[in-house]
Amino acid sequence: MSNNKSKFAKNTLKTWFSQQILENRDSLYNVAYRLTRNSADAEDLVADTVIKAWDSILSLHEHERFRAWIFRILHNGFISQYRKSSKAPTLKPFEESDSGQETHEVAELLIEQPNDFLCWWANPEKNYFSDLLTEDIITAIEDLPKEFQLTVTLINIEGFSYDETAEILNVSPGTVRSRMNRGRTLLQKALWQHACDAGLINTTQISEYI
Amino acid sequence: MKDKEANKQLVEDSDCLEAMDHLYAYLSGELKDKDSLAMMEHHLSHCKSCFSRSEIEKEINTRLQSTKQLETPESLKTRLDDILKEMD
C-alpha cells in the first residue's frame, strides 16, 4: 500500500514538475541565451538545469518558489561550467560597487542631462521613444557589464522581485539594488548618447553645458 | 561651461541624488519603507527633472516588459520532452 502511495506521490510530483518546466521553458532559454550568447550552449545549459532540478527536487520545500529556485540552478550551472570553459563568451568586467562609485555615476548622469532636455525627452508627445526601437534598448542592455545585464533582465524582463533575484544570483538584496541602480543608470546614459548620435537631441544646445 | 557648473551645483545641493538612489526600487514596487516612499512621492511631485527622468524609466520598463522572447528551439523542446519522459 505504501508503495502505491509513494508511486502516486512521485507521479504527481513528476506531473507538476513537467508543467513547471513547460511554463518556464521560454524564460529559461532566454536567460540561458543571454548568459551564453549562443543557441547550442543555451540549449545545453537549460537541459542540464532541468536534469539537476529534478535530481534535487526534494530540496525544494516551497513549491511557490520554484521559479527563483530553478533560475538559481541555471545561473550556478552557467558559472561553474561555462565560465571555466574555452567556449565561455568574453564577459565584460565589472567592479562590484561601493556606494561611492555608484553615487558618482548617478551624479554624472544628473549633471550631463540638463533639465530642459529631460523635460523634452520625457514629453509623451515627442516621438523619441516611438522612434527608439525595443531592439535598441535590448542592444544597450546587452552592452552592459554581465552582472548588471543579468540583474536588469531578471527584474525588468523576467519579472523577478529583488529578493528572488538576490536568491538566483546568490547575493544580498542590497547588491541587487546597487546593480539595478548602476545598470539602469548606465542604460539611460547609453540611450541618451544614442539619442544624441541619432540627431534627436539638439547637440548645439547641449554643447553649452559641456 | 558656466551652465554645466550651475547644473552640477544644483545637483549637489538637491535631493535628486537620494531620489535617484531609490528610483528603480520605487518604480518596481520594491520600496517598502514608508519614509522612503513618502520622500520619493514628495520629491517627484516637486522636481521636474526627476519626474521627467522617472517617466523615461517607466517607458523603458514598459518596453522591457513587453520584449518578445526568443522562441525555444524545437530541438530543445524535444530534448526536454525526452528528459521529462525518462525521469524516475
Contacts between the chains, C-beta under 8 A, distances in Angstrom:
chain1	res1	chain2	res2	distance
A	14	B	84	7.7
A	14	B	87	5.9
A	17	B	84	7.7
A	17	B	87	7.5
A	18	B	84	4.8
A	21	B	80	6.3
A	21	B	84	6.5
A	25	B	72	5.3
A	25	B	76	7.8
A	25	B	77	7.3
A	25	B	80	6.5
A	26	B	69	5.1
A	26	B	70	7.5
A	26	B	71	7.3
A	26	B	72	5.2
A	27	B	69	7.0
A	29	B	70	6.4
A	29	B	72	4.6
A	29	B	73	7.6
A	29	B	76	6.3
A	30	B	69	5.0
A	30	B	70	5.3
A	33	B	70	5.9
A	39	B	73	6.3
A	43	B	73	6.5
A	43	B	75	6.5
A	43	B	76	4.5
A	43	B	79	6.8
A	46	B	76	6.2
A	46	B	80	7.3
A	47	B	76	7.1
A	47	B	79	5.4
A	47	B	80	6.7
A	47	B	83	6.4
A	50	B	80	6.0
A	50	B	83	5.5
A	50	B	84	7.6
A	51	B	83	6.1
A	54	B	83	7.8
A	54	B	87	5.3
A	102	B	21	8.0
A	103	B	17	6.4
A	103	B	21	7.8
A	106	B	17	6.1
A	106	B	20	4.8
A	106	B	21	7.1
A	107	B	11	6.1
A	107	B	12	7.3
A	107	B	17	6.0
A	109	B	20	7.8
A	110	B	11	4.5
A	110	B	16	5.6
A	110	B	17	7.0
A	110	B	20	6.8
A	110	B	49	7.8
A	111	B	4	6.9
A	111	B	7	5.6
A	111	B	8	4.8
A	111	B	11	5.4
A	113	B	49	7.5
A	113	B	53	7.7
A	114	B	3	7.3
A	114	B	7	6.0
A	115	B	7	7.7
A	115	B	48	6.4
A	115	B	49	4.4
A	115	B	52	7.8
A	118	B	48	7.9
A	118	B	49	4.8
A	118	B	52	4.2
A	118	B	53	6.1
A	118	B	56	7.7
A	119	B	48	6.1
A	119	B	49	7.2
A	119	B	52	5.0
A	121	B	52	6.8
A	121	B	56	6.1
A	122	B	51	7.7
A	122	B	52	3.6
A	122	B	53	7.2
A	122	B	55	4.2
A	122	B	56	5.1
A	124	B	55	7.6
A	129	B	56	8.0
A	129	B	59	5.2
A	129	B	63	7.8
A	134	B	63	5.1
A	134	B	66	7.4
A	134	B	67	6.0
A	134	B	68	7.9
A	137	B	60	6.4
A	137	B	63	5.5
A	137	B	64	6.8
A	138	B	67	6.5
A	141	B	64	7.9
A	152	B	64	7.6
A	155	B	28	6.4
A	156	B	28	8.0
A	156	B	60	7.9
A	156	B	61	6.0
A	156	B	64	4.1
A	156	B	65	6.8
A	157	B	64	5.3
A	157	B	65	7.1
A	157	B	67	5.5
A	159	B	65	7.3
A	161	B	28	7.9
A	161	B	30	6.7
A	162	B	25	7.1
A	162	B	28	7.2
A	162	B	30	4.8
A	177	B	24	7.7
A	177	B	25	6.0
A	177	B	30	7.7
A	180	B	24	4.8
A	180	B	25	7.4
A	180	B	28	7.8
A	181	B	20	7.5
A	181	B	21	6.6
A	181	B	23	7.9
A	181	B	24	6.0
A	184	B	24	5.3
A	184	B	57	6.8
A	184	B	60	7.7
A	185	B	20	7.6
A	187	B	60	7.2
A	188	B	53	7.8
A	188	B	56	7.0
A	188	B	57	7.3
A	188	B	60	7.6
A	191	B	60	7.5
A	208	B	3	5.7
A	209	B	3	5.3
A	209	B	4	4.3
A	209	B	7	6.5
A	210	B	1	7.5
A	210	B	4	6.4
